Amino acid sequence: MDEEQSIHPAPSRESMGKQGVDVPEIDQVAEKKLIRKLDLHIIPLFMLLYLFSFLDRVNIGNARLYGLEEDLGLEENQYQIAVSILFVTYLLSEVPSNLVLKKFTPSRWISFIATSWGIIATLTGITQNYAGLIVCRLLLGLVEGGLFPGATVYLTLFYTKRELALRVGYLFISAAIAGAVGGLLAYGIGFMDGVAGQSGWRWILIIEGLPSFVVGIATWFLLADDPETAFYLTSEEKQLIEVRRARQLGQTASAQEFHKADVYAAFKDWKVYAFCVGQF
């Protein structure tokens, strides 16, 4: 009896699919190879997107050091308002953006918002007054707000629940890198003060906004919409992703579909609003 159990062990909870149906066992070597390939093709792109997103969001602080307030004639707390007002549209756009993400393909939507914030961030460098600055900041928050929640949803298509935390952590690493190099980059660009008759702060916003535009266009071609359309995966690896997904507890076909009830539940959940307040 003991010998039979060692040869045919009872299936674990992780090896059970929905409704208790057994799913195939996973080759651990093949799985590690798959994860490395996913990390190579997905994570660097999202890290770049989040890095430039963070840089475009906070470089107004560096622009202030190079004459933004004086050139635009900002008074009293107008600068502080311009900084914080971005997060109004940033927070309001997060949930709607993910709903749009489900209707459009991830590659197209994430490419669109990245290209859009690159254009907006660049054009912020040619604004002429306080009103124009406010409009640019509101629009920037509107399109940037969809990146982080969209990236999180996208990662669930490829990674298991246990693997998600580390991959989301990579995004915060890119934000830290942006904070570290943003000041040095602004310092270097600041020497362009007077070039083409433009102030240094304008060049900071213009030049730092351009990479987002370029990466946004590249995202259209480099980002797969799902495992089935991932050009870098073999048919065996695509099947392995499906098996990995089926092994997760609570995994059902219904869980992969869009339900309005889930949206309503999110709006009724106090933790969503607590998170929004925490963002400020």
Disulfide bonds with the S-S distance in Angstrom:
none
